[in-house]
Amino acid sequence: MKYRIITIEREYASGGSEIGTRVGLELDVPCYGKEVLERAAERMQTVPERLIHLEESTSNSLLFSLGMANRVALGERDGLTEEGELYVVEEQVIQDMALQGPCVIVGRCAGWILREREDVLRVFIHADREFRKKRAMQEYGIEERKVENILKRFDRRRSNFYSANTCMRWDDNRGYDLVLDSSSLGIMACVDLICKTARGK
């Protein structure tokens, strides 16, 4: 394959997680999503639910220096916030996953973390509001009266976490190789485009 690693950032309820899973099956490679959080929780000796709370509390003002990241890699965590420690641990988990072989990684700034590699295909999935609201209700069982707030909450969490840790906008097209509209193309067309691009076709 031209691209051994595929990273997917996505708007909530755009189908990005399903697309990632289907791409992994099509290419016969593992797809990691919640596994990143689970492995980070294990390393931090806590539960994934605690880390989800930390991600939600992250604000755009959280900025990391390379010096701080290096200190954490050396086991020196003094002065690092919990949110900062979470990002660095997730970074280590993602780097380890990429070293294990070809894979798909959904979310958690994976494309940015692996930006120095030339074999990474960085994808962003978005969709129009009505498509996402309908999908959130059908796929995740969200009540119609709550769906708008849920979309805003999850998008804000992902945007803040990405911006805080990369100093870039989460939805900035310049950070990706492929930007796909799942509401226009459909889930399976997105899967097909990603797989063909990964294979260099």
PADRENTI-832517 format. One record per atom (N, C-alpha, C): residue number from 1; atom name; x, y, z. Coordinates in steps of 0.05 Angstrom, whole numbers, plus 5000, padded with zeros to 4 digits. Layout:
# PADRENTI-832517
NUM CA X Y Z
...
//
This chain:
# PADRENTI-832517
1 N 5017 4976 5000
1 CA 5000 5000 5000
1 C 5017 5025 5000
2 N 5007 5046 4987
2 CA 5022 5071 4987
2 C 5022 5084 5015
3 N 4999 5082 5029
3 CA 4996 5092 5056
3 C 4991 5068 5075
4 N 5008 5064 5094
4 CA 5006 5042 5112
4 C 4988 5050 5136
5 N 4987 5075 5143
5 CA 4972 5085 5165
5 C 4950 5104 5156
6 N 4926 5101 5164
6 CA 4904 5119 5157
6 C 4893 5130 5183
7 N 4893 5157 5185
7 CA 4881 5170 5208
7 C 4856 5185 5200
8 N 4836 5183 5218
8 CA 4810 5196 5212
8 C 4801 5213 5235
9 N 4798 5239 5229
9 CA 4785 5258 5247
9 C 4757 5261 5236
10 N 4737 5266 5253
10 CA 4710 5267 5243
10 C 4691 5283 5261
11 N 4672 5295 5248
11 CA 4650 5308 5263
11 C 4633 5287 5276
12 N 4621 5294 5299
12 CA 4604 5274 5312
12 C 4580 5266 5295
13 N 4575 5240 5293
13 CA 4553 5229 5278
13 C 4555 5232 5248
14 N 4580 5237 5238
14 CA 4584 5239 5209
14 C 4589 5211 5197
15 N 4592 5191 5214
15 CA 4598 5164 5204
15 C 4628 5158 5204
16 N 4644 5175 5215
16 CA 4673 5171 5214
16 C 4683 5145 5227
17 N 4671 5138 5249
17 CA 4679 5114 5263
17 C 4672 5089 5246
18 N 4648 5089 5235
18 CA 4639 5067 5218
18 C 4657 5065 5193
19 N 4663 5088 5182
19 CA 4681 5088 5158
19 C 4708 5077 5165
20 N 4719 5085 5188
20 CA 4745 5074 5196
20 C 4744 5044 5200
21 N 4723 5034 5212
21 CA 4720 5005 5216
21 C 4719 4990 5189
22 N 4703 5001 5171
22 CA 4699 4988 5145
22 C 4725 4989 5128
23 N 4740 5011 5131
23 CA 4765 5014 5116
23 C 4785 4992 5127
24 N 4785 4989 5154
24 CA 4802 4969 5165
24 C 4796 4941 5155
25 N 4770 4935 5154
25 CA 4761 4909 5144
25 C 4769 4905 5114
26 N 4765 4926 5098
26 CA 4771 4924 5070
26 C 4801 4921 5065
27 N 4817 4934 5081
27 CA 4846 4933 5077
27 C 4859 4910 5094
28 N 4842 4897 5110
28 CA 4851 4876 5127
28 C 4873 4885 5147
29 N 4867 4908 5159
29 CA 4886 4919 5180
29 C 4869 4926 5204
30 N 4881 4927 5228
30 CA 4866 4935 5252
30 C 4857 4964 5251
31 N 4834 4969 5263
31 CA 4824 4996 5266
31 C 4822 5003 5296
32 N 4836 5024 5304
32 CA 4837 5032 5332
32 C 4820 5057 5336
33 N 4803 5057 5355
33 CA 4787 5081 5362
33 C 4788 5084 5392
34 N 4768 5071 5405
34 CA 4767 5072 5434
34 C 4791 5058 5447
35 N 4805 5041 5431
35 CA 4828 5026 5442
35 C 4850 5046 5450
36 N 4852 5068 5437
36 CA 4873 5088 5444
36 C 4867 5098 5473
37 N 4842 5104 5478
37 CA 4835 5114 5505
37 C 4838 5092 5526
38 N 4831 5067 5519
38 CA 4833 5045 5537
38 C 4862 5040 5545
39 N 4880 5040 5525
39 CA 4908 5036 5531
39 C 4920 5059 5547
40 N 4911 5083 5541
40 CA 4921 5106 5556
40 C 4912 5104 5585
41 N 4887 5096 5589
41 CA 4876 5093 5616
41 C 4892 5072 5631
42 N 4899 5051 5618
42 CA 4915 5030 5631
42 C 4943 5040 5639
43 N 4955 5056 5622
43 CA 4982 5067 5629
43 C 4980 5088 5651
44 N 4958 5102 5652
44 CA 4954 5123 5672
44 C 4941 5112 5697
45 N 4936 5086 5697
45 CA 4924 5072 5720
45 C 4897 5085 5729
46 N 4880 5089 5709
46 CA 4854 5100 5714
46 C 4834 5087 5696
47 N 4810 5098 5694
47 CA 4789 5086 5676
47 C 4784 5104 5653
48 N 4775 5093 5630
48 CA 4770 5110 5606
48 C 4751 5133 5611
49 N 4731 5128 5628
49 CA 4711 5149 5634
49 C 4725 5174 5646
50 N 4745 5170 5662
50 CA 4760 5192 5674
50 C 4774 5208 5652
51 N 4785 5195 5633
51 CA 4799 5208 5611
51 C 4780 5223 5592
52 N 4757 5212 5589
52 CA 4737 5226 5573
52 C 4730 5252 5586
53 N 4727 5252 5612
53 CA 4722 5277 5627
53 C 4745 5297 5623
54 N 4770 5288 5623
54 CA 4793 5305 5619
54 C 4792 5317 5591
55 N 4785 5301 5571
55 CA 4784 5311 5544
55 C 4763 5333 5542
56 N 4740 5329 5555
56 CA 4719 5349 5554
56 C 4726 5375 5568
57 N 4744 5373 5587
57 CA 4752 5397 5602
57 C 4774 5412 5589
58 N 4786 5400 5568
58 CA 4808 5414 5554
58 C 4798 5439 5540
59 N 4813 5461 5543
59 CA 4806 5486 5530
59 C 4828 5493 5509
60 N 4821 5512 5492
60 CA 4840 5521 5472
60 C 4865 5534 5483
61 N 4865 5540 5509
61 CA 4888 5553 5521
61 C 4910 5534 5529
62 N 4905 5508 5527
62 CA 4924 5488 5535
62 C 4945 5484 5512
63 N 4970 5492 5518
63 CA 4991 5490 5497
63 C 5014 5474 5509
64 N 5026 5457 5492
64 CA 5048 5441 5501
64 C 5074 5450 5487
65 N 5096 5447 5501
65 CA 5122 5452 5489
65 C 5135 5425 5484
66 N 5154 5425 5465
66 CA 5169 5400 5460
66 C 5185 5392 5485
67 N 5195 5412 5499
67 CA 5210 5406 5524
67 C 5194 5392 5544
68 N 5168 5400 5547
68 CA 5151 5386 5566
68 C 5145 5358 5557
69 N 5140 5354 5531
69 CA 5135 5327 5521
69 C 5159 5309 5525
70 N 5183 5320 5521
70 CA 5208 5304 5525
70 C 5211 5297 5555
71 N 5204 5315 5573
71 CA 5206 5309 5601
71 C 5187 5286 5609
72 N 5163 5286 5597
72 CA 5144 5265 5603
72 C 5154 5238 5592
73 N 5166 5239 5568
73 CA 5177 5214 5556
73 C 5199 5203 5573
74 N 5213 5220 5588
74 CA 5234 5211 5606
74 C 5224 5204 5634
75 N 5197 5206 5637
75 CA 5185 5199 5662
75 C 5183 5222 5682
76 N 5189 5246 5673
76 CA 5188 5270 5690
76 C 5161 5284 5685
77 N 5142 5281 5704
77 CA 5115 5292 5700
77 C 5109 5316 5718
78 N 5129 5326 5732
78 CA 5124 5348 5750
78 C 5115 5373 5734
79 N 5094 5386 5743
79 CA 5085 5410 5731
79 C 5067 5406 5707
80 N 5062 5381 5699
80 CA 5044 5376 5676
80 C 5016 5372 5686
81 N 4997 5386 5673
81 CA 4969 5382 5680
81 C 4960 5354 5673
82 N 4937 5346 5684
82 CA 4926 5320 5677
82 C 4919 5319 5647
83 N 4908 5341 5637
83 CA 4902 5342 5608
83 C 4927 5339 5591
84 N 4949 5352 5600
84 CA 4974 5350 5586
84 C 4985 5322 5587
85 N 4984 5309 5610
85 CA 4993 5282 5613
85 C 4977 5263 5595
86 N 4951 5267 5594
86 CA 4934 5251 5577
86 C 4943 5252 5548
87 N 4947 5277 5538
87 CA 4955 5279 5510
87 C 4981 5265 5505
88 N 5001 5268 5522
88 CA 5027 5256 5518
88 C 5025 5225 5519
89 N 5009 5215 5537
89 CA 5006 5186 5539
89 C 4992 5176 5514
90 N 4971 5189 5505
90 CA 4957 5181 5480
90 C 4976 5183 5457
91 N 4993 5203 5456
91 CA 5013 5205 5435
91 C 5031 5180 5434
92 N 5040 5172 5458
92 CA 5057 5148 5459
92 C 5043 5123 5450
93 N 5017 5121 5458
93 CA 5001 5098 5450
93 C 4998 5097 5419
94 N 4992 5120 5407
94 CA 4988 5121 5378
94 C 5014 5115 5363
95 N 5036 5126 5373
95 CA 5062 5120 5361
95 C 5068 5090 5362
96 N 5062 5077 5384
96 CA 5066 5048 5387
96 C 5048 5033 5368
97 N 5023 5041 5365
97 CA 5005 5028 5346
97 C 5015 5029 5318
98 N 5025 5053 5310
98 CA 5036 5056 5283
98 C 5061 5039 5278
99 N 5076 5035 5299
99 CA 5101 5019 5296
99 C 5094 4989 5293
100 N 5071 4981 5302
100 CA 5063 4953 5301
100 C 5056 4944 5273
101 N 5050 4963 5255
101 CA 5043 4955 5228
101 C 5020 4972 5217
102 N 5012 4966 5192
102 CA 4990 4981 5179
102 C 4965 4981 5197
103 N 4951 5004 5198
103 CA 4927 5005 5214
103 C 4911 5031 5207
104 N 4887 5032 5218
104 CA 4870 5055 5217
104 C 4867 5066 5245
105 N 4871 5092 5249
105 CA 4868 5103 5276
105 C 4848 5126 5274
106 N 4826 5124 5290
106 CA 4805 5143 5290
106 C 4807 5163 5313
107 N 4810 5188 5307
107 CA 4809 5209 5327
107 C 4835 5214 5342
108 N 4834 5231 5362
108 CA 4855 5236 5381
108 C 4881 5247 5369
109 N 4878 5264 5349
109 CA 4900 5278 5337
109 C 4921 5260 5324
110 N 4913 5236 5316
110 CA 4932 5216 5306
110 C 4947 5226 5281
111 N 4932 5240 5263
111 CA 4945 5250 5239
111 C 4967 5270 5246
112 N 4962 5287 5265
112 CA 4982 5306 5274
112 C 5005 5292 5288
113 N 4999 5274 5305
113 CA 5020 5259 5320
113 C 5039 5245 5301
114 N 5028 5234 5279
114 CA 5045 5219 5260
114 C 5053 5235 5236
115 N 5053 5262 5238
115 CA 5057 5280 5215
115 C 5084 5277 5203
116 N 5104 5267 5217
116 CA 5131 5264 5206
116 C 5133 5240 5188
117 N 5114 5222 5189
117 CA 5115 5198 5172
117 C 5104 5204 5144
118 N 5116 5193 5124
118 CA 5106 5197 5097
118 C 5086 5176 5088
119 N 5081 5156 5104
119 CA 5063 5135 5097
119 C 5036 5137 5111
120 N 5029 5162 5119
120 CA 5004 5167 5134
120 C 4984 5182 5116
121 N 4960 5172 5113
121 CA 4939 5185 5098
121 C 4920 5198 5119
122 N 4918 5224 5119
122 CA 4903 5239 5139
122 C 4876 5247 5127
123 N 4854 5238 5140
123 CA 4827 5241 5130
123 C 4810 5256 5150
124 N 4793 5274 5139
124 CA 4772 5287 5156
124 C 4745 5281 5144
125 N 4727 5272 5161
125 CA 4699 5266 5152
125 C 4680 5286 5164
126 N 4664 5299 5147
126 CA 4644 5317 5157
126 C 4617 5311 5143
127 N 4596 5324 5152
127 CA 4570 5319 5140
127 C 4551 5342 5147
128 N 4530 5345 5132
128 CA 4511 5367 5138
128 C 4496 5361 5164
129 N 4484 5382 5175
129 CA 4472 5380 5202
129 C 4449 5360 5203
130 N 4432 5360 5183
130 CA 4409 5342 5184
130 C 4417 5313 5182
131 N 4437 5307 5166
131 CA 4447 5279 5164
131 C 4458 5270 5191
132 N 4472 5288 5204
132 CA 4484 5281 5230
132 C 4463 5278 5251
133 N 4444 5295 5252
133 CA 4422 5293 5272
133 C 4407 5267 5268
134 N 4400 5260 5244
134 CA 4386 5235 5238
134 C 4402 5211 5246
135 N 4428 5212 5240
135 CA 4445 5189 5246
135 C 4449 5187 5276
136 N 4451 5209 5290
136 CA 4455 5208 5319
136 C 4430 5196 5332
137 N 4407 5201 5322
137 CA 4383 5190 5333
137 C 4380 5160 5327
138 N 4386 5153 5302
138 CA 4383 5125 5293
138 C 4405 5107 5303
139 N 4430 5116 5302
139 CA 4452 5099 5308
139 C 4459 5099 5338
140 N 4455 5122 5351
140 CA 4464 5125 5379
140 C 4441 5128 5399
141 N 4416 5128 5388
141 CA 4393 5129 5405
141 C 4389 5156 5419
142 N 4400 5178 5408
142 CA 4397 5204 5420
142 C 4368 5214 5416
143 N 4356 5225 5437
143 CA 4329 5236 5435
143 C 4330 5261 5418
144 N 4309 5265 5402
144 CA 4308 5288 5384
144 C 4312 5314 5398
145 N 4300 5317 5422
145 CA 4302 5343 5436
145 C 4330 5348 5446
146 N 4347 5327 5448
146 CA 4374 5331 5458
146 C 4395 5331 5436
147 N 4388 5323 5412
147 CA 4408 5317 5392
147 C 4425 5342 5384
148 N 4413 5365 5382
148 CA 4427 5389 5375
148 C 4449 5396 5395
149 N 4442 5394 5420
149 CA 4462 5400 5441
149 C 4484 5379 5442
150 N 4477 5354 5437
150 CA 4497 5332 5436
150 C 4517 5337 5414
151 N 4507 5344 5390
151 CA 4525 5350 5368
151 C 4545 5372 5375
152 N 4534 5394 5387
152 CA 4551 5416 5394
152 C 4572 5408 5415
153 N 4563 5393 5435
153 CA 4581 5385 5457
153 C 4604 5368 5446
154 N 4598 5348 5430
154 CA 4620 5330 5421
154 C 4638 5344 5401
155 N 4627 5360 5384
155 CA 4643 5375 5365
155 C 4662 5394 5380
156 N 4651 5408 5400
156 CA 4667 5426 5416
156 C 4690 5411 5430
157 N 4684 5388 5441
157 CA 4704 5372 5455
157 C 4727 5364 5436
158 N 4719 5354 5413
158 CA 4740 5346 5394
158 C 4756 5369 5383
159 N 4742 5391 5377
159 CA 4756 5415 5367
159 C 4775 5426 5388
160 N 4766 5429 5413
160 CA 4783 5440 5434
160 C 4808 5422 5439
161 N 4803 5396 5440
161 CA 4825 5377 5445
161 C 4846 5379 5423
162 N 4836 5379 5398
162 CA 4854 5381 5375
162 C 4869 5407 5374
163 N 4855 5429 5377
163 CA 4868 5455 5376
163 C 4888 5459 5399
164 N 4881 5450 5423
164 CA 4898 5453 5446
164 C 4925 5439 5442
165 N 4924 5416 5429
165 CA 4947 5399 5427
165 C 4963 5402 5401
166 N 4951 5416 5381
166 CA 4965 5419 5355
166 C 4969 5448 5348
167 N 4955 5466 5361
167 CA 4956 5495 5354
167 C 4944 5499 5326
168 N 4927 5481 5317
168 CA 4914 5483 5291
168 C 4884 5479 5295
169 N 4869 5489 5276
169 CA 4840 5485 5276
169 C 4834 5456 5268
170 N 4816 5444 5283
170 CA 4808 5416 5278
170 C 4797 5412 5250
171 N 4782 5432 5240
171 CA 4769 5429 5214
171 C 4783 5444 5192
172 N 4808 5450 5196
172 CA 4824 5464 5176
172 C 4833 5444 5155
173 N 4823 5447 5130
173 CA 4829 5428 5109
173 C 4859 5424 5104
174 N 4875 5444 5111
174 CA 4904 5442 5106
174 C 4917 5420 5123
175 N 4903 5411 5143
175 CA 4915 5390 5160
175 C 4909 5362 5150
176 N 4896 5359 5127
176 CA 4887 5333 5118
176 C 4894 5329 5088
177 N 4896 5303 5081
177 CA 4901 5296 5052
177 C 4874 5292 5038
178 N 4854 5282 5053
178 CA 4827 5278 5042
178 C 4807 5290 5060
179 N 4789 5306 5050
179 CA 4766 5316 5065
179 C 4741 5307 5051
180 N 4725 5291 5064
180 CA 4702 5278 5051
180 C 4676 5285 5065
181 N 4655 5290 5050
181 CA 4628 5296 5060
181 C 4612 5270 5058
182 N 4608 5257 5081
182 CA 4594 5232 5082
182 C 4564 5235 5075
183 N 4553 5258 5080
183 CA 4524 5262 5074
183 C 4520 5265 5044
184 N 4539 5274 5030
184 CA 4537 5276 5001
184 C 4546 5251 4987
185 N 4569 5240 4995
185 CA 4580 5216 4982
185 C 4568 5190 4991
186 N 4560 5189 5016
186 CA 4551 5164 5028
186 C 4574 5149 5042
187 N 4568 5133 5061
187 CA 4588 5119 5077
187 C 4606 5101 5060
188 N 4594 5085 5043
188 CA 4609 5066 5027
188 C 4627 5079 5006
189 N 4618 5101 4995
189 CA 4635 5115 4975
189 C 4659 5127 4989
190 N 4656 5137 5014
190 CA 4678 5147 5029
190 C 4698 5124 5035
191 N 4688 5101 5042
191 CA 4705 5078 5047
191 C 4721 5071 5022
192 N 4707 5071 4999
192 CA 4720 5063 4974
192 C 4742 5084 4966
193 N 4736 5109 4970
193 CA 4756 5130 4963
193 C 4780 5128 4980
194 N 4776 5123 5006
194 CA 4799 5121 5024
194 C 4816 5097 5018
195 N 4803 5074 5012
195 CA 4818 5050 5006
195 C 4833 5053 4980
196 N 4821 5065 4960
196 CA 4835 5068 4934
196 C 4859 5087 4938
197 N 4855 5108 4953
197 CA 4877 5127 4958
197 C 4900 5113 4973
198 N 4893 5097 4993
198 CA 4913 5083 5009
198 C 4929 5064 4992
199 N 4915 5052 4973
199 CA 4929 5032 4955
199 C 4944 5046 4932
200 N 4940 5072 4930
200 CA 4954 5087 4909
200 C 4941 5084 4882
201 N 4914 5080 4882
201 CA 4900 5076 4856
201 C 4886 5102 4848
//
